[in-house]
Amino acid sequence: MPGSCEVCSLEPSKYRCPTCALLSCSLACTQSHKIYCAPKAPSNEEPSNTPAPDVDPTPKNDSKGPEPIEPTGTKATVITPAAVGASPEMKELLSQYPELRSQLQEMFQSTLEEEWVESYTAPARGRGRGRGRGRGGSTPRSRGPWTSEKGFNRGLGRVRKLRQDCEEGTETGKTAEAFMRFMALVKQGGASA
């Protein structure tokens, strides 16, 4: 397969996503892409021999445009960040826990290109003292240039870590309580959203 990995942009691609045809180089890149994979729109380059199904050109929902597609077997509501942010429950949560706002802003900041450091020093592996064997850990490693996918994955990692710390009990107090209430609010979609 020609081209480089569309996830990390470091290695030549070896795999193609069956859903959206994105090229990736490894299982790690494929799994990080799979989190938010969406099918690409069909291209008009290859004509199809099968007739197109009859579609009514008039929209049924004139006020909002096309309706979101729901997975079969579930009645999930579409939650937009604006709807959660404007909900009275979120406003009450932010007034009750003012530190939650800065916590969420830090998570968002970690997704931005300005916060991306292309190379970093990996933590030391091995015994950690003496001259024994091991990698040393002082060699800078390259993360490659920032991409929106890398930013998204970094922010998602921060959310997952905080959620895991809260659930395991290593993060306690108002920080944990505020974040878990925020997660519950996002899961329910805001009662007024």
C-alpha positions as CSV (number, residue, x, y, z in Angstrom):
1,M,0.0,0.0,0.0
2,P,1.6,3.3,-1.0
3,G,1.6,6.3,1.3
4,S,2.5,7.0,4.9
5,C,0.5,6.3,8.0
6,E,-2.4,8.8,8.3
7,V,-2.4,8.5,12.1
8,C,1.3,9.1,13.1
9,S,2.8,10.1,9.7
10,L,6.0,8.4,10.6
11,E,5.9,5.0,9.0
12,P,4.7,3.6,5.6
13,S,1.2,2.4,5.8
14,K,0.5,-1.4,5.9
15,Y,-3.2,-1.5,6.8
16,R,-6.5,0.1,5.6
17,C,-9.5,0.8,7.8
18,P,-12.4,-1.2,6.5
19,T,-14.9,1.5,7.5
20,C,-13.3,4.7,6.2
21,A,-10.2,3.5,4.2
22,L,-7.7,5.4,6.4
23,L,-4.2,4.1,6.1
24,S,-2.2,3.1,9.2
25,C,1.1,1.5,10.0
26,S,0.5,-0.6,13.1
27,L,-2.0,-2.0,15.5
28,A,-1.5,0.9,17.9
29,C,-2.3,3.4,15.2
30,T,-5.3,1.4,14.1
31,Q,-6.7,1.2,17.6
32,S,-6.2,4.9,18.3
33,H,-8.0,5.7,15.0
34,K,-10.8,3.2,15.7
35,I,-12.0,5.3,18.7
36,Y,-13.5,7.9,16.5
37,C,-13.7,6.3,13.1
38,A,-16.4,7.5,10.8
39,P,-17.1,6.3,7.3
40,K,-15.9,8.5,4.5
41,A,-18.5,9.8,2.0
42,P,-18.5,7.6,-1.1
43,S,-16.5,9.2,-3.9
44,N,-17.9,9.8,-7.3
45,E,-14.8,8.5,-9.1
46,E,-16.1,4.9,-9.6
47,P,-19.5,4.6,-11.2
48,S,-21.7,1.9,-9.7
49,N,-23.6,-0.6,-11.9
50,T,-26.4,-1.0,-9.4
51,P,-29.2,1.5,-9.6
52,A,-29.5,4.1,-6.8
53,P,-32.4,3.6,-4.4
54,D,-35.3,6.0,-4.7
55,V,-34.9,8.8,-2.2
56,D,-37.4,11.5,-1.5
57,P,-35.5,14.8,-2.1
58,T,-37.6,16.8,0.3
59,P,-36.3,16.7,3.9
60,K,-38.7,15.4,6.5
61,N,-37.3,17.5,9.3
62,D,-37.2,21.1,7.9
63,S,-35.9,22.7,11.1
64,K,-32.6,21.0,11.8
65,G,-31.5,19.3,8.6
66,P,-30.7,15.6,8.5
67,E,-31.4,13.5,11.5
68,P,-28.4,11.7,13.1
69,I,-28.1,8.0,12.5
70,E,-28.5,5.9,15.6
71,P,-26.9,2.6,16.2
72,T,-29.3,-0.3,15.9
73,G,-30.8,-1.5,19.2
74,T,-30.1,1.8,21.1
75,K,-31.9,5.0,21.6
76,A,-28.9,7.2,22.1
77,T,-29.4,11.0,22.0
78,V,-26.9,13.2,20.3
79,I,-25.1,15.3,22.8
80,T,-23.4,18.4,21.6
81,P,-20.8,20.3,23.8
82,A,-22.9,23.5,23.4
83,A,-26.0,21.7,24.7
84,V,-24.2,20.4,27.8
85,G,-22.4,23.8,28.4
86,A,-25.7,25.7,28.2
87,S,-27.7,23.4,30.4
88,P,-28.7,24.7,33.8
89,E,-27.3,21.5,35.4
90,M,-23.8,22.4,34.0
91,K,-24.1,26.0,35.2
92,E,-25.0,24.8,38.7
93,L,-22.1,22.3,38.6
94,L,-19.6,25.0,37.7
95,S,-20.9,27.4,40.4
96,Q,-20.7,24.6,43.0
97,Y,-17.2,23.4,41.9
98,P,-15.3,26.4,40.4
99,E,-12.2,24.3,40.1
100,L,-13.9,22.1,37.5
101,R,-13.8,24.9,34.9
102,S,-10.0,25.1,35.2
103,Q,-9.7,21.3,35.2
104,L,-11.7,21.0,31.9
105,Q,-9.7,23.9,30.4
106,E,-6.5,22.1,31.2
107,M,-7.8,19.0,29.4
108,F,-8.8,21.1,26.4
109,Q,-5.4,22.9,26.4
110,S,-3.6,19.6,26.2
111,T,-5.3,18.9,22.9
112,L,-4.0,22.0,21.2
113,E,-1.0,22.3,18.9
114,E,0.6,25.0,21.1
115,E,1.0,22.5,23.9
116,W,2.6,19.8,21.7
117,V,6.2,19.0,22.3
118,E,7.6,17.1,19.3
119,S,10.3,15.3,21.2
120,Y,10.4,14.2,24.8
121,T,12.6,12.3,27.2
122,A,11.1,8.9,27.9
123,P,11.0,7.7,31.5
124,A,14.0,5.6,32.4
125,R,13.5,1.8,32.1
126,G,15.5,-0.7,33.9
127,R,16.8,-0.8,37.4
128,G,17.2,2.9,37.9
129,R,20.5,2.9,39.7
130,G,24.0,1.7,39.1
131,R,25.4,0.9,35.7
132,G,23.3,-2.2,35.1
133,R,21.6,-2.9,31.9
134,G,18.8,-0.9,30.5
135,R,17.9,1.6,27.9
136,G,19.1,4.6,29.9
137,G,16.0,6.7,29.3
138,S,17.8,9.9,28.6
139,T,17.6,9.7,24.8
140,P,14.9,12.0,23.4
141,R,12.1,10.3,21.5
142,S,10.2,11.8,18.7
143,R,6.4,12.0,18.8
144,G,6.3,13.5,15.4
145,P,4.4,16.7,14.4
146,W,1.1,17.5,16.0
147,T,-2.1,16.4,14.3
148,S,-5.6,16.8,15.4
149,E,-5.9,13.1,15.9
150,K,-2.8,13.1,18.2
151,G,-4.3,16.1,20.1
152,F,-7.6,14.3,20.5
153,N,-5.9,11.2,21.7
154,R,-3.9,13.2,24.3
155,G,-7.0,14.9,25.6
156,L,-8.9,11.6,25.7
157,G,-6.0,10.0,27.6
158,R,-6.3,12.7,30.3
159,V,-10.0,12.2,30.6
160,R,-9.6,8.5,30.9
161,K,-6.8,8.8,33.5
162,L,-8.8,11.1,35.7
163,R,-11.9,8.9,35.4
164,Q,-9.9,5.8,36.3
165,D,-8.2,7.6,39.2
166,C,-11.6,8.7,40.5
167,E,-13.1,5.2,40.2
168,E,-10.1,3.5,41.9
169,G,-10.1,6.0,44.7
170,T,-6.6,7.5,44.0
171,E,-8.2,10.8,43.2
172,T,-10.5,12.0,46.0
173,G,-12.2,15.1,47.4
174,K,-13.9,17.9,45.5
175,T,-11.8,17.3,42.3
176,A,-13.1,13.7,42.0
177,E,-16.6,14.5,43.0
178,A,-16.9,17.4,40.5
179,F,-15.4,15.4,37.7
180,M,-17.7,12.3,38.3
181,R,-20.7,14.6,38.5
182,F,-19.6,16.2,35.2
183,M,-19.3,12.7,33.6
184,A,-22.7,11.7,34.8
185,L,-24.1,15.0,33.3
186,V,-22.5,14.2,30.0
187,K,-23.7,10.6,30.0
188,Q,-27.3,11.7,30.6
189,G,-27.0,14.4,28.0
190,G,-28.3,17.2,30.3
191,A,-31.9,16.9,31.2
192,S,-32.8,20.1,29.3
193,A,-30.6,19.4,26.3
